Every structure is written in C-alpha cells, then in structure tokens.
C-alpha cells in the first residue's frame, strides 16, 4: 500500500514536534525514520499509526485519508521496543490475540498462528510464556503478532534497541528477510544508523521536526544534503576553511564561493611517506592508533589548529603504523564535500 504524508504538523503545547512534514512511501518499501532523540521520528510514526492526532495535514493510504480514522480501524501492525506481550499468555496465544479480537474462527486462528510461528522460526516455542523466552524470541513473537492479521502497513518503533548487539545484528537480517518475503510496506523508527543502512530501501533523516534528506543509504553517505546529514550518516572528518587553514583544492569550480568547512570520509584519506608533495597533501603526525579487529583507525595530527584527521584501513598493514610516526595525508579533491559556505 502506498502512503502519502502531506504537511503534517504536530505540537505539544509550545513545542512543535512535527513541522509541516511531507513524505511518500511506496508499496512494498522498507523506510527508516532516522535521527537523534527528540527529532520527531517517533511522533511521526505514532501519527501514522493513529496513536497521536495531527494538528494539521493529511495522511493517505492508497488515496484514502486516514487523518480522522481511529487507530483500531487502520489495520496497521505495530511492534514496540518493549515487546508489549501479554505475560500470562503463551507465545501462540499472543500471536492469535488480534485474530480473536476480530472474531476469526478457531481453525483460522490456529492455522495463522502456526504459519506465523514458522515465519519467525519459533514453532518449538509456541506454548512458552514470554518470561520463558529470550529478548530476541519475544521480539520475534511481537513481530509475528503484528503480522498475523495481515496488516496493510507494518510500523516498527525502535524494535531492536533493547537487545544486545549480536541478537540485534541477527534480527536486522531476519526482519528484513520477512518483510521482503511478504512484500509488506514497512516503516521503522531508529536512532541507529547501522540499522537504517542495513535494512532500509530509503532512509528519512530528521532533525527538529523536519526532514533533512530522503534517499538510499548510498545517496546519503555519498551525497549528503548538508553538514548535519554528512555527520549523522557514517564517520566524517570536518575541516575548517577559515583564515590560516591550508587552502584545499575542491572537486569542481564553486562559482566564486568560499567554503567555511569541508568534509572527507576516513576511508578516502590516502597516506604517504614524508616528502610526498602535491595538491591537498598535508604533513601530519600519528597521534593515536585504535585496533578494532579487521578495521584500524589512525588519528593524525595535522597541526595548524585543525582537529585530528581519522583514517580507516582494513587489513593487517595498518597495524604497523605507530603513534609518533610522520606521514603525509592526501585529501583527494574528488572525495571532499563542502559542508558550509562563508
């Protein structure tokens, strides 16, 4: 089902949580709302679900305006961070509860529950209570319960944030696989950029109740619309271009404008032995080396009042770099992004 959000505004007293937000979500898409705490992403999800009432705007599902439709009549599946399972019901009863409320037959409920348990790989846990399940298993049951009534839209409110790192990584892939298998239009709220990059067809980056940029993970990483997006998606070296800073060659003619700050991703910085010269070549000293398994982070001190420049390298060769070593950092013009103008 395609979703159209047009100029949606939501206020809580004097605070504007959503400021005329507009967005289209296409049928079968997996879209992530991404942003820092307080940016409005959860409020937008709750307005879509009907759990919060918008002060202005329209929300349309396949052309039907939902803005005044109660949550229980929207036929949306919702999965919360806290699982919200009924503690006195088995996994199977939790999954079938929504079907019971819709007065489906016992045979239909039993068949659908069995299907959903198989979908999330928990057939052997059907008769367990939530307290007998791990956090990851509880969230799988919550997902199965949301999907059991065959909703038009699946809404996920930070469903993985309460889980440990390994379970979170596994569930990212499982949820995405289920969504693709069913082809259900899905919106997920997260503050975790790795989740968004791993799972989403498109990412909606939000700040202060507004949408900063919408695009694929690749679009946002390679072509950020502004400094906020550039710093929020992935790691970024931000280099001021004020008086006294080395003047950097940029990828193209900037029409006479002067940058106030430029950015470069850590993996784009090239390292050379001392004595190497050329455009955007900066002598620097290794200040710190951080070993992260297959990845090594090298922090360079370029002097001149600039902040440290982070360099990321894969493989064992980077581990031979030691603090105090003198190097030349090359910042290729084609890898530089102008973040602010003077």
Secondary structure by P-SEA (a helix, b strand, c coil): cbbbbcbbbbbccccccccccccccccccccccccccccaaaaaaaaaaccccccbbbbbccccccccccccccbbbbbcccccccccccaaaaaaaaaaaacccaaaaaaaaaaaaaaaccccccccccccccaaaaaaaaaaaaacccccbbbbccccccccaaaaaaaaaaaaaaaaaaccbbbbbbccaaaaaacccbbbbbccccccccccaaaaaaccccaaaaaaccbbbbbbbcccccccccccccccccccbbbbccccbbbbccccccccbbbbccccccccccbbbbbbbbcccccbbbbbbcccccccccccbbbbbbbccccccccccc
